[in-house]
Amino acid sequence: MSIKCNEVPNPARSVQLGKAIRTVLLSATLLAPAFAAGADEAKPPLRLCADPTNLPFSSDEPGKPGLYLEIGQAVAQKLGRTVSYNWYKSYFGKRTVRETLLSKQCDAMVGLPLIDDFMGPAVIFSKPIAHEGYALVGARDRKLGGIDDLRGLRVAVQYQSTPQNVLALRDDIQKMTVLSPEEGMTALDQGKVDVAFIWAPVAGWLNKTSYGDKYQIVSTEGDGLLWATAIGFAKTSGALRNEVDGVLPSLQGDISALFAKYGVPNGAAVKFGRADQATTSSVGATEPVTVGQTAAADKPVQTAATSGDAKGDATADAKAGREVFNGTCAHCHGPDAVQAERKIDLRLLKKRYADDMESTFWKTVHDGRPAKGMPAWKDVFSDDELRNVYAYLQSVQDTGGSN
């Protein structure tokens, strides 16, 4: 009921109204800390480890974040979180994982190879999100159903890759070695080769962004050619991993669309079975040759300390050296030092250099061989880490007749 302008207010009513206002103000004052606490308990950002210049996977360019970052963003949105990034170059493989994910600089890393022994028990994985590997790239009207379809053709193979090993013993295929997927695509487009056998994600990205989607990209499956990928977490982040696993099934359509957006193949693969094998890799045919891979053989690695050949390396750890080697050196020299190209086959060091093997090793890893594409590693690895690599290399030396 409203008060008329000439009506005298009731004192009792004014007292009651004042009490009501004071009660409301007091309640608001008491509830304010509770509301603030609720705001403080909002979920923290999902921190992603990523390479700032690694398209199609990741980029610090807002307009082109990359496949992995967009997958991470989609996961974060499902979890009700924002996203933040820890940028770190991915060139150093497992070292990158150690210095970011395992150093608590981020919560997750999208796109790690889904291998049981990757980084030992230190890294745990989500459910698989995709498969990645190598692909055959050629004209859309060319049949690319297997290795025999390459007979008589000129094929670009990526330097020191599984495809190079796979085709090494096929004299009926003319190989052209390229240093990168980009070079392989250029050779194909210039008519210098008929097919390129290169890293599929980059080939697909270039095909989409630089070549107008004019080529077919056929994924291949076989020894070291294709493996599952997932989101990696530190082993202490099991609860977060389980949360992510809970939302991944609802994101499969979005993830497939993102692969298509970036041109990365994620469909059925052409199988390069045992009958097609020409690789000298010791890894089992069902296992991917990649960072963290273990050899199929169960025999223990002989360390330099027990081989009798080491000079003052009694404390060197060949097992740790193998981990560093496969995480960095295998890019050029092959997984577990298995290499079809003899001039960079490190299993032949003892034959080539005899008593000078150790001094040659130290000069090469410290100073590099820039003219041959070999970087210097003295500012990347400690001498103890390099000594472990040397111990590992001693354990794999070829003791056969010729070099």
Phi, psi and omega in degrees: 000130181278156179263129179287153187296335181258011183267139179276125182299149177276119181302321182297320179295321179297322179295316180297319180295320178297319178297319181297318180295317179297323179296316179297315180297319179295319180296318179297321179295319182288327183278340183305313178300325181294317177296321179296319179297320179298321178294322180294334183272008176300147184298138179288163178299151171276114183271121182253136171277135181201154176271129183287346184224060186222046175295142015273005186277312183204153180199150176270009175279119183305325182283342180224073184292334179102159184303309184295318181294321179292326174296316178298320178296320179295319178297313181300319180298318178297329181274357181075031182239158167273181183232141169228164188232145169244110185274132180202132181297137185269004186302326187271014171059241185295332176299322177300316180297318181297318188273355177240285185299311184280350175261013176063027176278346178203171184262332187207154177227116183275136173096017177286149178294132184276082182234134186304322186259016178293118182060027178061213179277001185290333182245133174244162190233154170282182169296157180302143176249340183187182171233142179223156179172215183259158182218156170270131181240127181199180179301150185294338180265006181269137177284124179228068184259000181167180186294328181292339176287352178267356182301128178081001182260162173267121187236125174279127178239141183287135183305127177054047178242168176302317177305323179297319178292320182300321184267359188303323185263007180265096180289344181273006177238126181273115184264140172236117183278131176237155185271348184202162174300324179300316180294324178296318179294323178296316179298320178295315184291332179273002178078013179282337176224164179266330183216148172244134179246090194221179181297118191296314184301317180290321178300315180295320179296315179293320179301322182282319188265335185244339186238016174062026178060034185279345183250156171270142179243110184250110179296149179241150182232132181166194183298106178076015183255337184207139176209159179284150175236159184207183174263127182262148179222157170293151186298340179279357183255039181299323181295317178295317178303318181294323176299314181296316178302328181292332182259345183302318181303324181284353182254002185300320177296319178295319181294318178298321179294325179291321176300317179294321181301320182264004176075011184277122182293139181214027183256202181295145183248149173282129184274129171255087187282188182300325180295336181270351189296128171231009181278149177262012181297143179271000182280142181301152187295338182267358184252139179286140174270101184203184180303131178088003183290143175253152179288151180291327181293144181268356184293141181290152175284128178281125181276162179298329183294329182263351184277340180083001182260346186285149177247100179070021182251033184299333182265359181292146184246101183295327179295317177294324178297321178298321179297315178296317182301310183290337179278338185228306188286333184297341179304323179252324189261003175089147178298135182056027178066014177279114188219126182283334181273111193296329185291341174238023175279106185285356174285351182256010183301316183296321179294320184285317190250350177049237184291346180268008183302314184292315181295324177295318178302309184295320179296320183290314183286331179283313187260341182074178173226075187306324182295337181252010177084012181264114181283163173277139184247003186294335179266001181253315180244149176285164177296328177296318179294318179293326177296324176295320178297318179298318178299319178295316180298325176299326185285346184246011182295139179282126180256014180289190187283302188262163176242000000 
